[in-house]
Amino acid sequence: MSRDEIDAALASPAHEVAGALLALRESQWFERKSARVAPKDLAITFIAMANAEGGRIVVGLHDGEVEDVQQNPDRLNALLQTSADFTTPPVRARSELITCVDPRGRSASLLVIDVHPGDTVHETKSGDCYLRIGDESRKLLFAQRQELTFDRGHAPYDGTPAGADLSELNESLLEDYRSTIGARGSIRSLLDARSLTRADGELTVAAYLLFAEHPGSRMPHAHVRVLRYRENERGTGARLSLDGDSDVRIEGPIPSVIEHAAAAIDSRVPARRALTASGRFELVPVIPRDAWLEGLVNAVVHRSYSMAGDHIRVEIFPNRVEIESPGRFPGIVDPTKPLDIRRYARNPRIARVCADLTIGRELGEGIHRIFDEMRIAGLNDPVYEQTAQSTRLTLLASAALPEALRRQLPRGSERILAVLRAAPTPLGTGEIMAASDLSRPTVKKALQLLRDAGYVTWTGASAKDPRATWTIT
């Protein structure tokens, strides 16, 4: 569920609002609580949402029933003090009482709490830490807490001041956004509600990147470059294989950048004729559209915008698509195990608005979806790698290993293929062992089987050549 559905429900007439809110499913940004909830239990949801992208809590709805939060003024006052009394540091939140009519026709009050994304890691008074993942507030283990702490050592960059004022934002874009989510009130109140302004009223970097007419005037690195090559290798100098008209720079507010970058990629990804569900042979992209589109959205939404010297690059080759974005994976994540990466938004404010606009699902499934799309198409798994300052996703057009060969290979052997695909030059057996974290017997057996099956090539002067290397065939 996107936040616009929550806004639309809250904007319903008083006699409909309770039913509309009860009909919504709980999600990343929404949870219902009983009016009898203990403040220390409510604090868990505060903390989980603040440690993610923020969200909204409605108190007074439970088990399909409406409970008037004003029936017990002392409890209501305690709930309003939840942040100060039970979260460390105090979670920033805004509370509002709204009037509704319960199913029996009686007037009642609900407490609506907007939780802002935090600038640091929040925890309970007893030191427990939670993170919102889907419709759950999950308690983090030590390593997960450590990872989150590394990433929140500094306030998220998208919440820092942009040094711009409201006049620099595109009024039409803001009006379209307000219409999409069904928000009421002024543009300023809309920006405040989405944490796109700071406590002092200044616009955030997120607001500027999302809605400025020309974000590049202050942030020239905030663009996407799409390049297409004629060969599988880039080449250099006179041998550069870049197509003459296929180096495109896309600038503008984030929603526009994603839209126009997707169009540029669409027209440049190689296609082949294949039998489709329609029963006809049609042109089909060698890389599934949903796979590279999810990779593009992830790159734009989650890149490190504080790294001013670099931009996002989408490089299209006959046999693969590479998407590289500034910033490494968060914290202590192991890029060789991308499916183990839990939900985390480097730019929580940007992520929330993009979710409102249905740009990306933002439910922590982005990487999983890319893997699913590639596997459904019968292609090799995506390959992630990190440089000192960036993350690169490679989507290969080559077919996945046959099941019969998979059964013969030692456990972990697919990591060898991932290492070789990501390597810019041929690798020796020792280098493959180090990069894949596999033993010598495992690597030697796997390489021999892959060589016999035609997936890798060995190059050397003799069987015992210490300088012999391996490459993808």
Secondary structure, DSSP 8 states (H G I E B T S, - for coil): --HHHHHHHHTS-HHHHHHHHHHS--BTTEEEE-TT--HHHHHHHHHHHHTTT-EEEEESEETTEE--GGGSHHHHHHHHTHHHHHEES---EEEEEEEEE-TTS-EEEEEEEEE---SS--EETTS--EEEETTEEEE--HHHHHHHHHHTSS--GGGSB-S--GGGB-HHHHHHHHHHHT--S-HHHHHHHTT-B-TTS-BBHHHHHHHBS-GGGT-TT--EEEEEESSSS---GGG--EEEEEEEEE-SSHHHHHHHHHHHHHTTS-EEEEE-TTSSEEEEESS-HHHHHHHHHHHHHHS-TT-TT--EEEEEETTEEEEEEES--STT--TT-GGG-----SSHHHHHHHHHTTSS--SS-HHHHHHHHHHHTTB---EEEE-SSEEEEEEE-SB---HHHHHHS-TTTHHHHHHHHH-SS-B-HHHHHHHHT--HHHHHHHHHHHHHTTSEEEE-SSTT-TT-EEEE-
